[in-house]
Amino acid sequence: MLKKLFYLFVFFAPFTSFFALGDWLRIPVLINLILFFVAVISVFKNKKIKNNWLLSEDSLLIGFLILVWVSFLFGTRNQRSFNHSLAYTNAVLLYFFLSKYVFKLLKISTIEVAKIIYWSFLAVSLIIIIDFIGINFFDFSLRRLFSDVNGKTSNMDYYIRWGFKRVGGVAEEPGSMAIFYNIYFGITLYYLNFNSSIKKHIGVLFIFILCHFFLFSSAGMTLPILAVCIIFIINILKKYKISVKQISVVLKIFVAIIFASIVIFLFDIEMPQEVKNFVNKILFNETGSYSSSGQRLKQWQRALSNFIKSPFLGNGPGFGVNEDREGYLSVYLTILSDVGIIAFLLFIYFMRILIQKIMRIDEPIRNFILFSAITSFLHLIIISDFYHAPVWILFFFIQNLYKEQKTFN
């Protein structure tokens, strides 16, 4: 039963709006809590606690969590601050450490977890496709059947972009769905790397691209492209070899960009407004304080201003949201301003260690996991919620994959 609950948690981790019972009672949270109680019962039943499952870098997260509660005690000690402190605790202790413990206790392999993530990826993709076609062509919303919380559809409206109503998949909105989708896509490629045909790879890639267009998330589209470019550069630098073909591809892309730019400026070609809006959004060049990037820049300035007021222990968990319900619209700035620079550095250093471990994994697996890590770590710059289960699943997945590779080699 413990293994089934763990698999259910991994499968439903992206489902932060579907089957939700309330603003906090989302299905990943419920499954994870049940998993915790069953794990505790199994420990008492077997009268044995598993040893040697903690790693040295885990102490960074423990220190981070301690500072969260210290910040709460010295900061704004209101109900919202207490709720956010609990949310940090839930993410670190239950999403991360509980998953690590169950993983070790049941002797699960990363390929088994990757298989569950692969099926979750396909299920999420199917929901995105059905919802997009339904809402745009048949006045049917799959989301509204399962995502009604407190009389509203999980904070997600079907905004128009490029003449279509964009969808949010199984998450609150397209931006959150994009980070989950990118994480699960990279791990899906890792799973498909073992005994899968090229047709299946092409099919999954096609679904991935199609669903990103249905989400219409600017960052969701841009960050995978950026991740691929970064991985390409990393592989070149790692090998210290540049083939003629690679040089040719880079030169062709560079020449094409230069040529297109010259044509646009010389002939004063008017770009479609939607393309202009997309480019302006990516470059944080939107006009108006209520635009997506304009509002984000405004909140970032507020975060830095509040950080200066209390740089070491922060202003207290949830302070940014309590002051303005939008929050700081950045996980990193939320930690920096709410919990302080020491907690921020502990979190960043933990992520740095994960990247170092990924870089020691053999190719091509390294590329797949790098894709998940790069897209998610960059996406945390522009989303505000730190307690998303797929992010913490990625953390312990990287640790265990590195350990397996090290043991195998």
PLY file of the C-alpha trace (Angstrom):
ply
format ascii 1.0
element vertex 409
property float x
property float y
property float z
element edge 408
property int vertex1
property int vertex2
end_header
0.00 0.00 0.00
2.85 2.38 0.83
4.34 1.99 -2.63
0.97 2.58 -4.32
0.43 5.75 -2.30
3.90 6.97 -3.22
3.24 6.31 -6.91
-0.12 8.09 -6.66
1.62 11.10 -5.10
4.16 11.25 -7.94
1.45 10.77 -10.57
-0.88 13.46 -9.18
1.85 15.92 -8.11
1.06 18.35 -10.98
-2.70 18.24 -10.23
-2.84 21.40 -8.12
-6.31 22.37 -9.34
-8.05 19.18 -10.50
-10.03 17.37 -7.78
-9.24 20.20 -5.33
-11.38 20.32 -2.20
-10.29 23.80 -1.12
-7.62 26.48 -1.52
-5.10 24.36 0.41
-6.62 20.87 0.14
-5.23 19.90 -3.26
-4.91 16.27 -4.25
-1.07 16.11 -3.99
-1.34 17.45 -0.43
-4.03 14.94 0.55
-2.19 11.94 -0.91
1.06 13.08 0.68
-0.55 13.38 4.12
-2.03 9.89 3.82
1.40 8.66 2.69
2.94 10.19 5.82
0.51 8.50 8.22
0.87 5.13 6.48
4.68 5.47 6.59
4.55 6.22 10.33
2.29 3.21 10.93
4.65 0.97 8.95
7.60 2.15 11.07
5.78 1.29 14.31
4.55 -2.00 12.86
8.03 -3.10 11.75
9.70 -1.46 14.77
12.55 -0.33 12.59
13.58 3.05 11.15
15.57 3.14 7.93
19.10 4.51 8.34
21.60 6.11 5.95
19.11 7.86 3.68
20.10 11.45 4.43
22.80 13.23 2.41
25.17 15.99 3.50
23.44 18.67 1.42
20.13 17.83 3.10
21.40 19.75 6.12
21.10 22.90 4.01
17.34 22.38 3.71
17.06 21.59 7.42
18.87 24.85 8.20
16.64 26.63 5.71
13.50 25.32 7.42
14.78 26.29 10.88
15.33 29.84 9.61
11.78 29.91 8.24
10.40 29.39 11.75
12.93 31.78 13.30
11.79 34.37 10.76
8.19 33.65 11.73
8.94 34.20 15.43
10.71 37.51 14.80
8.54 38.65 11.90
4.84 39.18 11.27
3.28 36.54 13.49
-0.20 36.49 11.98
-2.35 33.67 10.62
-1.10 34.06 7.04
2.52 33.96 8.19
1.83 30.80 10.19
0.14 29.20 7.16
3.11 29.99 4.95
5.50 28.59 7.55
3.47 25.39 7.51
3.58 25.38 3.71
7.39 25.59 3.78
7.43 22.79 6.36
5.12 20.63 4.28
7.25 21.11 1.15
10.58 20.34 2.84
9.59 17.63 5.33
6.77 15.83 3.50
7.34 16.45 -0.20
11.12 16.10 -0.03
12.25 14.16 3.05
9.24 11.83 3.22
9.66 10.99 -0.48
13.36 10.27 0.09
12.58 8.04 3.04
9.87 6.02 1.28
12.11 5.76 -1.80
14.87 4.26 0.34
12.56 2.15 2.51
10.89 0.42 -0.44
14.11 0.21 -2.50
12.50 1.93 -5.46
14.65 2.78 -8.47
14.57 6.06 -10.36
13.42 4.28 -13.52
10.31 3.11 -11.63
9.57 6.69 -10.58
10.28 7.87 -14.12
7.73 5.39 -15.45
5.02 6.88 -13.23
6.07 10.37 -14.32
5.85 9.27 -17.97
2.23 8.16 -17.51
1.45 11.34 -15.58
2.94 13.37 -18.42
0.67 11.60 -20.93
-2.40 12.06 -18.71
-1.70 15.77 -18.26
-1.13 16.14 -22.01
-4.46 14.48 -22.78
-6.27 16.81 -20.37
-4.62 19.89 -21.92
-5.57 18.78 -25.44
-9.17 17.89 -24.55
-9.67 21.13 -22.61
-8.21 23.28 -25.39
-10.31 21.70 -28.13
-13.40 21.66 -25.92
-13.28 25.29 -24.76
-12.34 26.69 -28.18
-14.54 24.65 -30.50
-17.36 22.99 -28.53
-18.06 25.31 -25.59
-17.06 22.45 -23.29
-14.68 22.85 -20.35
-13.17 19.71 -18.88
-11.52 21.89 -16.25
-14.82 23.17 -14.87
-15.97 19.61 -14.22
-13.15 18.93 -11.76
-11.62 22.26 -10.73
-14.38 24.21 -9.02
-13.07 25.42 -5.64
-15.11 27.81 -3.49
-17.27 28.74 -6.45
-14.44 29.57 -8.84
-12.39 27.58 -11.31
-9.11 27.42 -9.36
-7.95 30.98 -10.04
-7.84 30.24 -13.75
-9.74 32.16 -16.41
-9.63 31.28 -20.08
-7.79 34.33 -21.34
-7.63 34.98 -25.07
-4.26 34.78 -26.83
-3.61 34.53 -30.54
-7.35 34.23 -31.11
-7.72 31.16 -28.85
-8.67 30.64 -25.23
-5.56 29.46 -23.42
-5.86 26.57 -20.98
-4.20 25.81 -17.65
-4.09 22.02 -17.77
-4.29 20.52 -14.28
-2.59 23.46 -12.50
-3.91 26.81 -11.30
-2.85 28.62 -14.46
-0.68 28.12 -17.59
2.53 29.41 -15.97
2.42 26.85 -13.17
1.41 24.12 -15.58
4.41 24.97 -17.78
6.98 24.37 -15.02
5.37 21.04 -14.04
5.14 20.01 -17.67
8.79 20.83 -18.38
9.95 18.91 -15.30
7.96 15.82 -16.22
8.99 16.05 -19.88
12.71 15.85 -19.09
12.19 12.84 -16.81
9.91 11.28 -19.45
12.78 11.48 -21.94
14.99 9.77 -19.37
12.46 6.95 -19.11
12.08 6.64 -22.90
15.84 6.39 -23.22
15.52 2.76 -22.15
14.20 0.42 -24.87
11.87 2.88 -26.62
11.55 3.38 -30.36
12.38 6.64 -32.12
8.69 6.93 -33.06
7.72 7.15 -29.41
10.31 9.87 -28.84
9.00 11.86 -31.80
5.41 11.37 -30.63
6.17 12.61 -27.12
8.07 15.61 -28.52
5.15 16.46 -30.81
2.70 16.27 -27.89
5.03 18.42 -25.77
5.24 21.18 -28.38
1.51 21.02 -29.14
0.51 21.30 -25.48
2.82 24.24 -24.89
1.04 26.11 -27.67
-2.28 25.24 -26.05
-1.00 26.62 -22.74
0.23 29.80 -24.47
2.64 30.51 -21.62
5.38 32.85 -22.83
7.93 31.54 -20.33
6.71 27.98 -20.89
7.58 28.29 -24.57
10.80 30.27 -24.15
12.52 28.40 -21.31
12.60 24.98 -23.07
14.27 26.66 -26.06
16.72 28.41 -23.75
17.39 25.14 -21.89
18.17 23.32 -25.14
20.60 26.10 -26.13
22.31 26.00 -22.72
22.61 22.20 -22.83
24.07 22.44 -26.34
26.68 24.95 -25.17
27.47 22.89 -22.04
28.08 19.78 -24.11
30.41 21.70 -26.43
32.38 23.15 -23.53
32.48 19.81 -21.72
33.97 18.04 -24.71
36.15 20.96 -25.83
35.36 19.87 -29.35
33.29 21.67 -31.92
32.42 19.69 -35.01
32.05 21.22 -38.45
28.36 20.34 -38.37
27.85 22.14 -35.05
29.67 25.23 -36.32
27.54 25.11 -39.46
24.28 24.92 -37.48
25.26 27.82 -35.21
26.38 29.96 -38.16
23.18 29.24 -40.08
21.04 30.23 -37.10
23.13 33.37 -36.54
22.98 34.37 -40.23
19.23 33.72 -40.33
18.65 35.97 -37.30
20.83 38.74 -38.75
19.15 38.48 -42.17
15.65 38.51 -40.68
16.52 41.55 -38.54
17.92 43.44 -41.54
14.84 42.68 -43.64
12.49 43.78 -40.86
14.31 47.09 -40.24
15.16 47.97 -43.87
11.73 47.24 -45.28
9.88 48.35 -42.15
7.93 45.09 -42.02
5.15 45.24 -39.47
5.12 42.25 -37.16
1.76 40.86 -36.06
0.61 42.44 -32.81
0.54 39.07 -31.05
4.20 38.49 -31.97
5.07 41.97 -30.67
3.23 41.29 -27.43
5.01 37.96 -27.02
8.47 39.53 -27.57
7.69 42.45 -25.24
6.52 40.03 -22.54
9.73 37.99 -22.73
11.89 41.13 -22.62
9.83 42.67 -19.78
9.03 45.54 -22.15
5.25 45.61 -21.81
3.64 48.98 -21.21
1.30 49.59 -18.31
1.69 48.64 -14.67
-1.08 46.04 -14.96
0.59 44.07 -17.74
2.08 40.71 -16.79
5.73 41.73 -16.95
5.00 45.30 -15.80
3.28 44.00 -12.65
6.10 41.51 -12.09
8.75 44.23 -12.20
6.70 46.31 -9.78
6.49 43.42 -7.30
10.22 42.67 -7.66
11.04 46.28 -6.73
8.77 45.92 -3.70
10.53 42.69 -2.72
13.98 44.29 -2.84
12.73 47.31 -0.90
11.30 45.07 1.84
14.48 42.96 1.87
16.57 46.03 2.71
14.33 46.67 5.73
15.15 43.26 7.26
17.95 41.55 5.33
19.02 38.77 7.72
15.82 37.15 8.99
13.39 38.68 6.53
9.99 40.13 7.32
8.35 36.80 8.10
6.94 34.03 5.87
3.96 35.28 3.86
4.73 38.96 4.51
4.82 39.78 0.80
1.42 38.19 0.17
-0.06 39.76 3.30
1.07 43.20 2.12
-0.14 42.63 -1.46
-2.12 39.53 -2.44
-0.09 39.25 -5.68
3.03 38.43 -3.66
6.47 39.03 -5.10
5.89 36.85 -8.19
9.28 35.16 -7.72
10.19 32.24 -5.47
13.75 33.49 -5.02
12.71 37.04 -4.11
9.97 35.69 -1.84
12.54 33.69 0.13
15.00 36.60 0.12
12.51 39.19 1.36
10.29 37.04 3.59
12.87 34.73 5.19
16.16 36.60 4.73
19.46 36.32 2.93
20.88 33.44 5.00
17.93 31.17 4.18
18.13 32.34 0.58
21.82 31.39 0.30
21.18 27.97 1.88
18.46 27.28 -0.70
20.61 28.49 -3.61
23.62 26.47 -2.45
21.45 23.35 -2.24
20.35 23.90 -5.84
23.95 24.45 -6.89
24.90 21.05 -5.44
22.07 19.44 -7.42
23.41 20.99 -10.64
26.90 19.71 -9.82
25.48 16.20 -9.39
23.64 16.40 -12.69
26.86 17.39 -14.44
28.50 14.17 -13.19
25.75 11.98 -14.68
26.54 10.24 -17.95
25.11 11.35 -21.29
22.45 11.34 -22.66
20.68 11.05 -19.31
22.45 14.17 -18.11
20.84 16.20 -20.90
17.32 15.05 -20.03
17.65 15.87 -16.33
19.43 19.14 -17.13
16.41 20.11 -19.19
14.10 19.60 -16.21
16.48 21.39 -13.83
17.24 24.40 -16.04
13.62 25.07 -16.99
12.38 24.70 -13.41
15.18 26.68 -11.74
14.70 29.54 -14.22
10.93 29.34 -13.95
11.18 29.84 -10.18
12.36 33.36 -10.98
8.92 34.32 -12.27
6.43 32.24 -10.26
5.56 32.89 -6.65
4.69 29.49 -5.15
7.53 27.46 -3.59
5.42 24.52 -2.39
4.79 22.81 -5.74
5.32 19.05 -5.37
6.92 18.41 -8.82
9.82 20.74 -7.93
10.59 18.81 -4.74
10.16 15.48 -6.53
12.78 16.67 -9.02
15.15 17.47 -6.12
15.12 13.97 -4.62
15.01 12.38 -8.09
18.31 14.09 -8.99
19.94 12.96 -5.75
18.94 9.32 -6.22
19.75 9.23 -9.93
23.26 10.52 -9.18
23.66 7.91 -6.45
22.57 5.13 -8.80
24.92 6.29 -11.53
27.80 6.55 -9.07
27.11 3.02 -7.78
26.81 1.62 -11.29
30.05 3.23 -12.46
0 1
1 2
2 3
3 4
4 5
5 6
6 7
7 8
8 9
9 10
10 11
11 12
12 13
13 14
14 15
15 16
16 17
17 18
18 19
19 20
20 21
21 22
22 23
23 24
24 25
25 26
26 27
27 28
28 29
29 30
30 31
31 32
32 33
33 34
34 35
35 36
36 37
37 38
38 39
39 40
40 41
41 42
42 43
43 44
44 45
45 46
46 47
47 48
48 49
49 50
50 51
51 52
52 53
53 54
54 55
55 56
56 57
57 58
58 59
59 60
60 61
61 62
62 63
63 64
64 65
65 66
66 67
67 68
68 69
69 70
70 71
71 72
72 73
73 74
74 75
75 76
76 77
77 78
78 79
79 80
80 81
81 82
82 83
83 84
84 85
85 86
86 87
87 88
88 89
89 90
90 91
91 92
92 93
93 94
94 95
95 96
96 97
97 98
98 99
99 100
100 101
101 102
102 103
103 104
104 105
105 106
106 107
107 108
108 109
109 110
110 111
111 112
112 113
113 114
114 115
115 116
116 117
117 118
118 119
119 120
120 121
121 122
122 123
123 124
124 125
125 126
126 127
127 128
128 129
129 130
130 131
131 132
132 133
133 134
134 135
135 136
136 137
137 138
138 139
139 140
140 141
141 142
142 143
143 144
144 145
145 146
146 147
147 148
148 149
149 150
150 151
151 152
152 153
153 154
154 155
155 156
156 157
157 158
158 159
159 160
160 161
161 162
162 163
163 164
164 165
165 166
166 167
167 168
168 169
169 170
170 171
171 172
172 173
173 174
174 175
175 176
176 177
177 178
178 179
179 180
180 181
181 182
182 183
183 184
184 185
185 186
186 187
187 188
188 189
189 190
190 191
191 192
192 193
193 194
194 195
195 196
196 197
197 198
198 199
199 200
200 201
201 202
202 203
203 204
204 205
205 206
206 207
207 208
208 209
209 210
210 211
211 212
212 213
213 214
214 215
215 216
216 217
217 218
218 219
219 220
220 221
221 222
222 223
223 224
224 225
225 226
226 227
227 228
228 229
229 230
230 231
231 232
232 233
233 234
234 235
235 236
236 237
237 238
238 239
239 240
240 241
241 242
242 243
243 244
244 245
245 246
246 247
247 248
248 249
249 250
250 251
251 252
252 253
253 254
254 255
255 256
256 257
257 258
258 259
259 260
260 261
261 262
262 263
263 264
264 265
265 266
266 267
267 268
268 269
269 270
270 271
271 272
272 273
273 274
274 275
275 276
276 277
277 278
278 279
279 280
280 281
281 282
282 283
283 284
284 285
285 286
286 287
287 288
288 289
289 290
290 291
291 292
292 293
293 294
294 295
295 296
296 297
297 298
298 299
299 300
300 301
301 302
302 303
303 304
304 305
305 306
306 307
307 308
308 309
309 310
310 311
311 312
312 313
313 314
314 315
315 316
316 317
317 318
318 319
319 320
320 321
321 322
322 323
323 324
324 325
325 326
326 327
327 328
328 329
329 330
330 331
331 332
332 333
333 334
334 335
335 336
336 337
337 338
338 339
339 340
340 341
341 342
342 343
343 344
344 345
345 346
346 347
347 348
348 349
349 350
350 351
351 352
352 353
353 354
354 355
355 356
356 357
357 358
358 359
359 360
360 361
361 362
362 363
363 364
364 365
365 366
366 367
367 368
368 369
369 370
370 371
371 372
372 373
373 374
374 375
375 376
376 377
377 378
378 379
379 380
380 381
381 382
382 383
383 384
384 385
385 386
386 387
387 388
388 389
389 390
390 391
391 392
392 393
393 394
394 395
395 396
396 397
397 398
398 399
399 400
400 401
401 402
402 403
403 404
404 405
405 406
406 407
407 408
